[in-house]
Amino acid sequence: MLDSIIQQGQKYTMNTYNRLPVAFTKGEGCYLTDTEEKEYLDMIGGLGACGLGHNHPIVTKAIQQQAEKYIHVSNIYWIKEQVELAKLLVENSFGDKAFFCNSGAEANEAAIKLARKYAYKKYGSQKNEIIAMTQSFHGRTLGTLAVTHNKKYQEGYGPIPEGFGFTKFNDIAGLKAAITENTCGIILEPIQGEGGVTPIDGGFLKEIKSLCQEKDILLIFDEVQCGIGRSGKLFAYESYGIEPDIMTLAKALGSGIPIGAVVAKGKVAEALQPGDHGTTFGGNPLSTSVALATMKFMVEEKLWEKAEEMGLYLHEKLQQFTKKYTWIKTVKGKGLMVGLELEIEGGSIVEKALKEGLLINCTAGKILRFLPPLIVEKQEIDKMVEILERIFSKL
Ligand SMILES: *Cc1c(COP(=O)(O)O)cnc(C)c1O
């Protein structure tokens, strides 16, 4: 069965991914089962999208119940589930209003448009530049490519939209030099994901915030990967004590059902008026009811506290590898967003792990990345560490 999926996949789907030779048929909690009935421990959880793991009863029930009622209506009507989700996000964050779309890139695209519109209405068309960070990743649309640092993602797609620049992550002097009177927004990931699982420095963030306030620049936090409980707080900005003006969410928000969100302060959100932005599927009854169930569960269970606790445990376990193997450098990240930085390329380790029944990922070439479901238990972390030890000891 697997051979035929791969063969036909190569024939009929665009070759946009370097896929590992496996296909799954079902999942439960932190485990996935493949076409040969082999079980895998999933410590990457759909690259962070499966915050509640696989086949979570809360999620399954929300999908079933909503599908039995209605799945979709247009945003030319009011949608109760969407309103309730917006309320829950607002009540649990710095924000006053939310807008819904279908992915992380779309959420960032909307955040960029919102920042520009806000400045346009207040100052006219000159103030339109957005500053992003080195090693950033914000998505694959043309607009979000403009704020994604790694040039390999942009190659061959030019011209890329103008009015975007980069400054070095965690470098205050560089940022001060990059800001001009035309800067309208700064976009950053509080914990960089694809760029290497790197948390932002608290002092740097504080400096950014005060520059933003001084110069009326909107601060945009891309919490697509680090938000929704993963960092050990519901939102990663909480652990820095610094609020953005705009925040974007996606990945774990819908437990695997596609949804993205932009949350903003009221005075910023006001910049968008009817007709200024929109999407067909964004905030539809199905995706918002699933996100609502996810968020309710997350808030009731304070699942971020579990992420914090399990994150510390995972951190400690991985720390032991850095002592034992000279080619393993450091453990990075926060909560259950964890990276293990190597001195060697990590791709072959990911392939070996797959053979051993463990799903992990490698980002930025040399950083093994772990994004387990937030419901992960110690015994699963122990099991992963055992498998890694077996692989590492043979290298
Ligand atoms: C995954 C990711 C995105 C892009 O999200 P998509 O849903 O793939 O468009 C944007 N920003 C960050 C930080 C991400 O991790």
The ligand as an SDF file (V2000), in Angstrom:
LIG
                    3D

 15 15  0  0  0  0  0  0  0  0999 V2000
    4.0800   27.6250   10.4300 C   0  0  0  0  0  0  0  0  0  0  0  0
    4.3280   29.0680   10.6260 C   0  0  0  0  0  0  0  0  0  0  0  0
    3.7710   30.0490    9.7840 C   0  0  0  0  0  0  0  0  0  0  0  0
    3.0060   29.6940    8.5330 C   0  0  0  0  0  0  0  0  0  0  0  0
    1.8100   29.0540    8.8140 O   0  0  0  0  0  0  0  0  0  0  0  0
    1.0120   28.2940    7.6450 P   0  0  0  0  0  0  0  0  0  0  0  0
   -0.2350   27.8340    8.3210 O   0  0  0  0  0  0  0  0  0  0  0  0
    1.8850   27.2010    7.1670 O   0  0  0  0  0  0  0  0  0  0  0  0
    0.7530   29.3000    6.5840 O   0  0  0  0  0  0  0  0  0  0  0  0
    3.9700   31.3700   10.0880 C   0  0  0  0  0  0  0  0  0  0  0  0
    4.6870   31.7360   11.1550 N   0  0  0  0  0  0  0  0  0  0  0  0
    5.2500   30.8380   11.9910 C   0  0  0  0  0  0  0  0  0  0  0  0
    6.0170   31.3000   13.1700 C   0  0  0  0  0  0  0  0  0  0  0  0
    5.1000   29.4740   11.7400 C   0  0  0  0  0  0  0  0  0  0  0  0
    5.6830   28.5700   12.5430 O   0  0  0  0  0  0  0  0  0  0  0  0
  1  2  1  0
  2  3  1  0
  2 14  2  0
  3  4  1  0
  3 10  2  0
  4  5  1  0
  5  6  1  0
  6  7  2  0
  6  8  1  0
  6  9  1  0
 10 11  1  0
 11 12  2  0
 12 13  1  0
 12 14  1  0
 14 15  1  0
M  END
$$$$
